[in-house]
Amino acid sequence: MIQMYYDDHNPPHFHARYGRAKAIVRRSDGETIAGELLPTATRMVRQWAVARNAELQDNWQRARALLPLEKIAGPDADE
């Protein structure tokens, strides 16, 4: 599960959960900045973040402005 919170602190990031594991992931490059995920989940989230960077940036700006966020297909979505 990927979540972004309204008016959250910098640096721009999102929260990732996989089972009981949780991590805060930097939006710009998908690197984990706090917490920990399993290696496979970390790799999947990092690749997704890089591929979806523009959408994540737009949502980060929307969240900072307290505007509704756009739904982004998650890392495990079939495309």
Backbone hydrogen bonds, N-H to C=O, Kabsch-Sander energy under -0.5 kcal/mol:
donor,donor_aa,acceptor,acceptor_aa,energy
3,Q,15,H,-2.7
7,D,63,A,-1.2
8,D,5,Y,-1.0
14,F,25,V,-2.1
15,H,3,Q,-3.3
16,A,23,A,-2.9
17,R,1,M,-2.5
18,Y,21,A,-2.3
21,A,18,Y,-1.8
22,K,36,E,-0.5
23,A,16,A,-2.3
24,I,34,A,-2.8
25,V,14,F,-3.1
25,V,23,A,-0.5
26,R,31,E,-3.0
27,R,12,P,-2.3
30,G,26,R,-2.0
33,I,24,I,-3.2
34,A,24,I,-1.3
36,E,22,K,-2.4
42,T,38,L,-2.9
43,R,39,P,-2.4
44,M,40,T,-2.2
45,V,41,A,-2.8
46,R,42,T,-2.5
47,Q,43,R,-2.4
48,W,44,M,-2.1
49,A,45,V,-2.7
50,V,46,R,-2.1
51,A,47,Q,-2.2
52,R,48,W,-2.4
53,N,50,V,-1.0
56,L,52,R,-2.6
57,Q,53,N,-2.7
58,D,54,A,-2.3
59,N,55,E,-2.4
60,W,56,L,-2.5
61,Q,57,Q,-2.3
62,R,58,D,-2.2
63,A,59,N,-3.0
64,R,60,W,-2.4
65,A,61,Q,-1.4
66,L,63,A,-1.5
67,L,62,R,-3.1
77,A,74,G,-1.8
79,E,77,A,-0.5
